[in-house]
Amino acid sequence: MSKHVRLAMLGCGGIAKAHLNAYKAIWERGGRNWNIVATCDTKIERAEDFAKQIEAFSGKKPRTYSDMNQMIKDGDMDGVDICAPHGYHHILAVPCLEAKLDVMVEKPLGITCKASQIIIDAAERNGRLLAVAENLRRYLGQRATYWMINEAKMLGNMRMFFAQKAFFWNLPMQAEAMQWRAERLVGGGGLIFDSGAHYMDTIRYLFGDAQTVFAQMRTYERRTFQHPTRGDVVADVEDSWTATIVFKSGVVGVWSFFPAARGKSFCNVVYYGDKASFEDLSGDVFHGLRTEGELTFEDGKKRNYKDIEIEFLVSLSPEQKAKLFPLGLTDGFHLECYDFIDAIANRRRPDVDGWDAFKAKAIAEAIYESAWTGKSVTIEDCINGKVQEYQKAINEKWGIK
Ligand SMILES: NC(=O)c1ccc[n+]([C@@H]2O[C@H](COP(=O)([O-])OP(=O)(O)OC[C@H]3O[C@@H](n4cnc5c(N)ncnc54)[C@H](O)[C@@H]3O)[C@@H](O)[C@H]2O)c1
């Protein structure tokens, strides 16, 4: 890190706590060429709580705000880390970018494709860095899997993958952070593009750009929450789907999530090449490739995934290791926050930029559009705005033109 970087944290709720822990970890490991000068949340007590915690580890108390515009007016910042609900990403990111601040925004980039494009346009127009807080590809597991598939080519030429989970999940909706996720117009959709944004980034990281999607989705379970002013509200976001995703490379993937399954449960996540398969045993179709896995070769021989991680680490030069895991950090949140600070300090492209996030997010939007229209949808048509039957009402609700 070279230049001193002054940051603000905008949105001090659930995931911002992971960002706060990340900044603390970076500080404690000696990466100190930065400080947090402001915290902001519409619930001022959250901004104040964050400011106290920041003072406890760094010795300096940030200013606190409930209004982003006042924070921008007071100046004195280089970058803003935005951890607000999806629908606010463009509303908060654009004024920051227009004020010539660099921005890191949580996934998914914008609530719709148009919102994502608006954020990217503002960054490009103002010559600012736009990073997206995608933590999963930064863990050793995904780095090693990328190397195993794309560099060591242990599976041969990639063919198909299946990421499917069926179980019963009585997801409670009462918590505040679940309520804005329950309604299509408020949250933009359900898990396809919430936790799904992670898996879309994972598969794009591993297999390159996607081309076409055909999908079906359903809302099987009746889930409700008590809204502070509207009384009983029924969640209308999807709870189940199955999507076939075709990549430009020819790889075909099937991604299904069915948490409304009565009876038998299963989780099956397997990647197939023309020489071997790799089974991800983490039991997760959103945040996988982080714990257990097994390779099976065509002659039946097997290799434990942990061996692959070791082989990958041994293959790295000290410079490569320092680039992937600076200061010895290994947690994805710690690494994404370090990457943002370092990108600002050195005026370099962040590891996951706006276009990376948009191209990944567009796969999720293509799933919605395909399920909504009953047709196969191309990623390109989602990115360039030709297809927006599903997103139209969401754009209208959030004033996105
Ligand atoms: N990377 C991950 O693993 C991960 C996990 C969870 C959430 N997220 C993402 O983080 C974002 C936030 O999710 P969350 O679970 O932390 O939500 P949350 O509801 O827990 O927190 C959001 C915070 O933003 C504040 N806020 C809302 N509008 C604001 C405004 N206009 N100005 C300032 N503050 C405002 C709220 O008061 C709240 O404190 C979402 O985009 C979500 O997709 C990422």
The ligand as an SDF file (V2000), in Angstrom:
LIG
                    3D

 44 48  0  0  0  0  0  0  0  0999 V2000
  -20.9970  -11.0290    0.7700 N   0  0  0  0  0  0  0  0  0  0  0  0
  -21.8820  -11.6800    1.4800 C   0  0  0  0  0  0  0  0  0  0  0  0
  -21.6630  -12.8130    1.8620 O   0  0  0  0  0  0  0  0  0  0  0  0
  -23.1670  -10.9870    1.8320 C   0  0  0  0  0  0  0  0  0  0  0  0
  -23.9570  -11.5130    2.8770 C   0  0  0  0  0  0  0  0  0  0  0  0
  -25.1180  -10.8140    3.2530 C   0  0  0  0  0  0  0  0  0  0  0  0
  -25.4860   -9.6630    2.5880 C   0  0  0  0  0  0  0  0  0  0  0  0
  -24.7070   -9.2040    1.5530 N   0  0  0  0  0  0  0  0  0  0  0  0
  -25.1160   -7.9780    0.7960 C   0  0  0  0  0  0  0  0  0  0  0  0
  -24.9550   -6.8390    1.6340 O   0  0  0  0  0  0  0  0  0  0  0  0
  -26.0010   -5.9030    1.4000 C   0  0  0  0  0  0  0  0  0  0  0  0
  -26.6580   -5.5970    2.7440 C   0  0  0  0  0  0  0  0  0  0  0  0
  -27.2200   -6.7760    3.2620 O   0  0  0  0  0  0  0  0  0  0  0  0
  -27.3760   -6.9780    4.8440 P   0  0  0  0  0  0  0  0  0  0  0  0
  -27.7390   -8.4030    5.0570 O   0  0  0  0  0  0  0  0  0  0  0  0
  -26.1940   -6.4590    5.5640 O   0  0  0  0  0  0  0  0  0  0  0  0
  -28.6460   -6.0670    5.1230 O   0  0  0  0  0  0  0  0  0  0  0  0
  -29.0810   -5.4020    6.5080 P   0  0  0  0  0  0  0  0  0  0  0  0
  -30.5150   -5.0910    6.3650 O   0  0  0  0  0  0  0  0  0  0  0  0
  -28.6210   -6.2650    7.6360 O   0  0  0  0  0  0  0  0  0  0  0  0
  -28.2060   -4.0590    6.5680 O   0  0  0  0  0  0  0  0  0  0  0  0
  -28.4040   -2.9720    5.7040 C   0  0  0  0  0  0  0  0  0  0  0  0
  -28.0510   -1.6920    6.4510 C   0  0  0  0  0  0  0  0  0  0  0  0
  -28.1470   -0.5960    5.5420 O   0  0  0  0  0  0  0  0  0  0  0  0
  -28.7880    0.4690    6.2050 C   0  0  0  0  0  0  0  0  0  0  0  0
  -29.3730    1.3720    5.1910 N   0  0  0  0  0  0  0  0  0  0  0  0
  -30.4790    1.1670    4.4400 C   0  0  0  0  0  0  0  0  0  0  0  0
  -30.6660    2.2180    3.6150 N   0  0  0  0  0  0  0  0  0  0  0  0
  -29.6670    3.0860    3.8370 C   0  0  0  0  0  0  0  0  0  0  0  0
  -29.3410    4.3640    3.3190 C   0  0  0  0  0  0  0  0  0  0  0  0
  -30.0790    4.9410    2.3750 N   0  0  0  0  0  0  0  0  0  0  0  0
  -28.2360    4.9930    3.7980 N   0  0  0  0  0  0  0  0  0  0  0  0
  -27.4900    4.4230    4.7680 C   0  0  0  0  0  0  0  0  0  0  0  0
  -27.7600    3.2020    5.3120 N   0  0  0  0  0  0  0  0  0  0  0  0
  -28.8420    2.5540    4.8540 C   0  0  0  0  0  0  0  0  0  0  0  0
  -29.8140   -0.1980    7.1060 C   0  0  0  0  0  0  0  0  0  0  0  0
  -30.2580    0.6390    8.1610 O   0  0  0  0  0  0  0  0  0  0  0  0
  -29.0120   -1.3990    7.6080 C   0  0  0  0  0  0  0  0  0  0  0  0
  -28.2790   -1.0890    8.7720 O   0  0  0  0  0  0  0  0  0  0  0  0
  -26.9560   -6.5600    0.3850 C   0  0  0  0  0  0  0  0  0  0  0  0
  -26.7300   -6.0360   -0.8900 O   0  0  0  0  0  0  0  0  0  0  0  0
  -26.5780   -8.0260    0.4250 C   0  0  0  0  0  0  0  0  0  0  0  0
  -26.7300   -8.6730   -0.8120 O   0  0  0  0  0  0  0  0  0  0  0  0
  -23.5560   -9.8330    1.1880 C   0  0  0  0  0  0  0  0  0  0  0  0
  1  2  1  0
  2  3  2  0
  2  4  1  0
  4  5  1  0
  4 44  2  0
  5  6  2  0
  6  7  1  0
  7  8  2  0
  8  9  1  0
  8 44  1  0
  9 10  1  0
  9 42  1  0
 10 11  1  0
 11 12  1  0
 11 40  1  0
 12 13  1  0
 13 14  1  0
 14 15  2  0
 14 16  1  0
 14 17  1  0
 17 18  1  0
 18 19  2  0
 18 20  1  0
 18 21  1  0
 21 22  1  0
 22 23  1  0
 23 24  1  0
 23 38  1  0
 24 25  1  0
 25 26  1  0
 25 36  1  0
 26 27  1  0
 26 35  1  0
 27 28  2  0
 28 29  1  0
 29 30  1  0
 29 35  2  0
 30 31  1  0
 30 32  2  0
 32 33  1  0
 33 34  2  0
 34 35  1  0
 36 37  1  0
 36 38  1  0
 38 39  1  0
 40 41  1  0
 40 42  1  0
 42 43  1  0
M  CHG  2   8   1  16  -1
M  END
$$$$
